[in-house]
Amino acid sequence: MNSMSLTTLERGKTTVDAAVVEALSAQLRGTLLQAGDTAYDEARTVWNATVDRRPGLIVCCVGASDVISAVNFARENRLLVSVRGGGHNIAGSAVCDGGLMIDLSAMKSVRVDVAARRAWVGPGATLVDVDRETQAFGLVVPTGINSTTGISGLTLGGGFGWITRKFGLTIDNLVSADVVTADGKLLRASQKDNPDLFWALRGGGGNFGVVTAFEFQLHEMGPQVLSGLVVHPFADAEKVLGDYRKALETAPDELTCWVVMRQAPALPFLPTEWHGKEVLVLAMCYCGDIQAGEKATQKLRAIGTPIADVVGPNPFTGWQQAFDPLLAPGARNYWKSHDLTGLSDGAIGATTAAITRLPGPECEIFLGHVGGVAGRVAADETAFPQRNSHFVMNVHARWREPAMDKACIDWARGIYEATKPYAAGTAYVNFMPEDEVDRVEAAYGGNYRRLLEIKQRYDPLNLFRMNQNLRPKESQRAA
């Protein structure tokens, strides 16, 4: 091979000499992959099966030096760049077609300092990696609800889950980050060092560089929490949701309760006659004293006449993986979401109506319960602005056959439009699919202009554009 054709930032083509590619490979501690290599297809495969892109080159990094080499190579050759952490993003932004993919998945280290209550986490770690290491010491950092999610994408977009109401968003617990910026420099970002970059990283996504290490504040919690599911017949959904809304008015920060509406999977604790039938599930977690949790969950567990109540003490690491079987990789997925400041009658009506029109057995709607400590942070304290949202609605279309693409995507889009009148107008960038570029400004609200200024300073070329992109002026002119 004398040369190879690679995709440029402008989605054109450029020819790179084989000797230049070989020189890159020689610099790496990790490996350089291209089509035909044994590990190539595994490296380019991500969680969402609708994403089937073929990078020209994949740099499998094992340390910051590899990331620096990859970024410099991409910049010098003006190559389209994508960055893979856990590969779980709905938009599939981890993988580019024809360009250079920077794969961080081997950088999984998690180191805990018990005395300082700090954890240093590599960008390839998933939530299960973080939870297992921190919970071994009775400590925790608040993250998401699916253990195969990557820590990088989750953190950079905000990060919320079962214990957000008590301990804040993932970004609220970020102390510092090591970042390789577009000029190939490794910077430390914290309240003291490069504070503008640190502000932008906390919610601004992958727009500003490649994070090679995260430092998190840890909290005492676990290893047992009171958690589990209360499953209701879907026929009772509107009444259950009304009572749910009322019960949450006095919920302590330790208590979080999400709603899932879908066809019931074949769970062992559900009577077989309910398998495949529409249900409403209250999924709750109390992250304090177990006896206090029994009292705090009484109102929620007293709602209606449930089919099953399996709330009890569980290891937090186990509860963090409870939804993994329903979110395993390999399926086709499309999401539409809204932030909700409250759960209005209109929103309840629109979402419950949609469950009567499910296009497939894996499609669902969930309502994430947030607020609490996360809602008491000023909107401009971090790049993540939606601090007044007490619920996040995510319409999760999930299916297996390409022939179902249109039906499932149209279903999700229809619910999005039906619930728009009851929404806050902002959006959680980690839930935004590839076709929502028009929502980026609204997602960041009053923080958008400041984010653009910081993007212009650190990445004027818009090298890092495979994300919910903030386009600097130079890039806009080039387009």
N, C-alpha and C positions, 0 to 999 in steps of 0.2 A: 504494500500500500504506500503510494507516494504522497497522498494527501487525502483529506476527508472534507466533506461538505457539512457545515453546521449552520443552525438557524441563528440569525442575528436578533438584536433587540427590536429591530423594526420588522421582524418576521420575514426578512429576506434570507438570502443564503450567502455564506462566505466560505472560502476554501482555506483550510488550515493545513500546513505542511505536516507530514507524518513525523518529522524530526522534532517539531515543536510539541506535538502530542506526547512523543516519547520522553521529551525533556520534562514535561509535567509529571508523567508517571514516575520518573526517576526521583523527583522531589518528595514524593509522598511516602509517609509511613503506612498509609492504607493502600487501597487498590483503585485502579482506574478500569472501568468496565465500558464495553461498547457492545452493540448488537452481535450476537453469536457467542459471547462469553457465557460460561456456565451459569453464573449468578445474575446475569443481566435481567432476565424476566422477573425473577423474585424481587430484585431491587426496585423495579419500576411498578410493581403491583401494589396498589393501595387499597384502603378499606372499601371505598365506593367503587363498585364494579362497573359503573357507567364510565369511569375514567380508564382509557386505554391508550396512553400516550407513549411514545418511544423517544427518549432522549438520545442525542448523538453521543454523549459521553456521560458517565456517572462517576463522580469522585466519592468513593466510600471512605469517609474521614474517620480517623481514630484520635485526632487531637486538633488543637487550634492551628497548628502549623499547616495541616492539610487544608483546613478551611481557608487560611490566608492564601495558600498556593492556588486554590480553586477560584477564589474571588479575583485574584490578580490576573489569572489566565482568562477568565470571563471578561473582565473589564478591558484588558489589552486587546482582545479580539472582538469586543462588542457583541458578546454572545448572550442569547436569551438564557436566563438563569432561573432555576427553581430550587427550593430548599426543602428537604424532607426531614422531619423529626419523627413523629409517630405514623405519619401517612394517613391520619384519620379525618382530615378536613373534608367537609362535604363538597367543596368546590374542586377538590383534587389538585390544589395548587402546589403540592409537593412534586408534581411531575410536569415537565415541559416536553413539547414535541421538537426534536431535532437540536435542542440546545444543550446546556450543561446542567446536570442535576447534581446538587450538593447533598449527599446522603449522610445524615448525622446519626442514623439508627444504631450504629455500633458504640456510640458514646453514651453509655447507660449508667455510668457510675453514680452512686448516691452515698455521700459521706455525712454522718450525723455527729455533731458535737453536742453531747447531752448537757454539759455544764452551761454552754453558751446558748443552748436551744436554737441551734442553727443547722441547716442542711445545705450541702453543696451538691447540686444535681446537674448531671450531664444532659445535653439537649436531646439525646436519643432515648432517654428514660421514658417509660410509660407510667401511668398512675399506679399500677400494681407494683412497679419497682420502688416508687417513692413510699407508698403505704407500707409495704412489708418492712422496709428498713426503718422508717420512723416509728411505726407501731411496735417494733421490737423493744423500744425504749419508752413506750407509753406517750409518744409525742405524735403530732400531726401537723400537716399543712393543708388548708382547705383547697380541694381541687374539684373535679367533676364527678360524674356518676357511672362512667364506663371505664373499667380498669385498663382497657387497651388503648385509650386515648393517650397521645403524646403530651408530655409536660410542656414542650416548647410552644406549640400552637395554642394550647389551652391558656397558658399564662399570658402570652403576648396579646391574645384577644380579650382577656379579662379573667375568666375562670370562675364558675360558680357550681355549687353542688349541695350535698346534704348538710354541710356544716358552715356554709357561707353566712347564715344569719347570726351565728355565734362568733365567728372568727374573721368575717370579711371575705372579699373576693381573693382569689389567688394573688392578684397583683397587689392587693393591700398588704400582703405578707412577703412581698419581694423586697429584699434588702439591697441587693446589687446584682449586676449581670456583667459578664465579660462579652464584648461584642466586637466582631470583625466588621468594620464598616466598608463602604464601597471602595475606598482608597487602599484597602488592604491592611489597615492599621487595627491593632487589637486595643480596644478601649475598655476601661472600667466605667460602668454607669451606676451611679448611686445618688443619694441626696447631696453628697459632697463632691463627687467626681462626675463631670459632664451631666449636671442635673437636668438640663433640657432634654438630653437623650434619654435619661432615666424616666422622665415624665412621659415622653412619647412611647417608650417601650411598654408602659403599663396601660395597654389597651389599643395601641396603634398598630398591632399586628406585625408582620415581618417586613415592614416598609423601610426599616432603618439599618438593617445589617443582619448578620448571622450570629445569634447568641451561642456561645460555646460553653457557658456555665451560668447557672442560676444559684443565688444565695437566698434562702428563705428563712424567715422567722418561724419557729415551731411553737406549738401550744400543747399543754398537757391534756390528754384525752384518751379514753379507751383503757385497755383494748376492747372492752365490751360496750355496746350501745344498745338502747332499746330501739328496735327497728322491725319493719315488716310491712305486710300488705293487708288491707281490708278490701275485699272484692264485693261489689254491688251489682245487681242486675241493671242492665242499661236502661230498662224501662223506668227506673227511679232516678235517672241521671239529673234531671233539672232540679228536683227536690234535694237530692244529695248535694249538688253543687251550691245551692242556696244555703243549706245548713253548714256546709264546709266553709263558705265565705264568712259566715257569722262566727263560726268557731275560731277562725284565725284572727279575729279582731283582738282577742286576749291571749294569743299564743306567745309564750316566752321565746327569747332568741334561741334557746337550745332546741326548740322544736321546729322542724321543717316537714311539710307535707305536700307532696306533688300529686297531681292527678294524671292518670293515664286512661285513655278511652280507646278501645280496640276490641278485636275478637279475642276471646280467652285462649291462650295457648294450653297445651295439655300438661298443666302443672299438677303435681301429685296430690296436692291438698284440695283441688277442686273436683267436685263430683263430675263424672264423665259426661253427664248430660249437658254440662255447661261448656265443654270443650268446643271451640269454634263459634260460640255465641258471643254477642256483643256484651261487654261489661264495662263498668267504671271502677277503676282501682285507686284507692287512696294509699299512696306509698309514703310511709312516715319514718322519721328518724329523730330520736331525742339524744343529744350528745352530752348529757350530764348524768347525774345520779339516776340509777335505774328506777328506784322507788319514786323519785320525783317525776320521772318520765311516765310512770304508770298513771299518776294523777294528771299530768299535763295532757296526755293523749285521750283522756276520758271522753271529752266532748266530741272529738272526731270519731272515736270508736262507738259512740252511742248513736251515731247517725243511722237512720233507716234500719233495714233488716238485711244485713250482709249475707252473702253466700258463704264467705269464709273470712276469718280473722286470724292471721298468723303473725301477729306482732308479739315480739318477745326479745329477750337478751340475745345478742349475736355479736360475734367478733366484727369489729369495724371493717377489717380487711375483707371478710366474707360478704358483708353488706355492700361494700364498694363494687363487688363483682356480681351482685344479684341479677343485674340486667344484662350482663355480658352475653348470655345465650340468645337474647332477642336482638342483639346488636353486633353479631359476629361478622367478620369480613366475608366478602364473596357475593353479597346481594347488591342489587341496583338500588340507589337511594336518591331522593330529591326532597329538599326541605324548603318550607316557607315559614317565616316566623314574625311575630309582633311582640313588642314590649307593651305590657298593660299596667297602668297605674292602679287599676282595680279590676275586679271581676264583675262586670256589669251584667244586667239581665240580657242585654243584647248580645254580648260576647258569649254568654252561656247558651243562648238560643241558637246562635250561628254554629257553634262548635258541636253541640249535640245533634243538630240537624245533619251535619256532615257525616256523623258516624253511621247514620242510616244508609249512606251511599258509599260505603267503603269499597274501593276497587279491588282489594286483595286482602288476604288474611294477615299480612304482616304490616299493613298500614295502620297508623295510629296518630292520635293527637295527645300531646302532653302539655301540662301547665306546670312550669317550674315555679316554686314558691321561694321568693327571695326577700329583699328588705332586711330588717334587723340591722346589725352592725354595718353591713355593706351599704345600707341606705342612709347612713348617717355621715357619710363622707361627702365633702363638697364636690359638686359636679366638675369643677375645674382643677381639683387636686391631682387627678390623673387624667390620662387621655380618655379613659373609659368614662362617658358622661352620664349614662342612664341610671342614676342613683335613686330616682323616684319610682322606678318600676318595681312593683311588688310581685308581679308574675311575668314570666316569659312563656308565651305560647309557641310551641313548635309543631308544625304539621309535618309529620314524618311519613312520606310515601316510600314504601320499601317493597320490592318485588324481585322476581328472578328472571323472567323472560323479556327480551327486548321488545317483543310484540306488545307488551303491556306499558311501554314507556309513555305513550300519549295519554292513556286513561289515567295513569297514576299521577303524572305531572299536572294534567288539567285539574284533577281532584284537589291537589295541594294548592294550586293557584286560585281555584274557586273559593276555597275557604279563606285564603289570604285576603281576597277582595271583599268577601262577606263580613270579615271581622275588622277591616280597616277603619270603619267609623268609630270603633271602640278602643283603638290603639293609641299609644303615646306618640307615634311617629318616628321614634328612634328604632335602632335595630342592634342586635348582638352580632358582631361581625363573624364570630365563629359559626353562626348558624346560617350565614348567607351563601346561597349557591352561586355558581359561576356567572349566571345571567343577571345578577343584581348590582352591576356596576353603578347604576343610577341611584342606588340607595346609600352610597358611601358618605356623601356629605351629610345627609340626614342622620345617619348612624352616629356621627360624631358631634352633631349639633353645634353648640357654641365653641367647641374645642377644635373645629375643623381648620380654621385659618391658622391657628398656632401650629397644628400638626403639619400643614403645608409648608410653613416657614422652616420648621425643623427638618422636614424632608429635603427641602431645597439646600439646606446647609450640609447635610450628611450624605445625600444621594441625588445630586442634581441631574445625573445621567439617567436616573430611574432604573438602575441595574436590578434592584429588588422590586419587580413589578408583578410577579406571580403571586398575588395576594389580593385582598380588597384594597385596591391601589389608590394611593395618594399621589397624584401626578404633579411633579414639580414643573415650573414654567418652561424650563429648557426642553423637557420631555414633551410637553403639550405642543410646543412649536414644531418639534421634530415630527410629531404625529400629523 
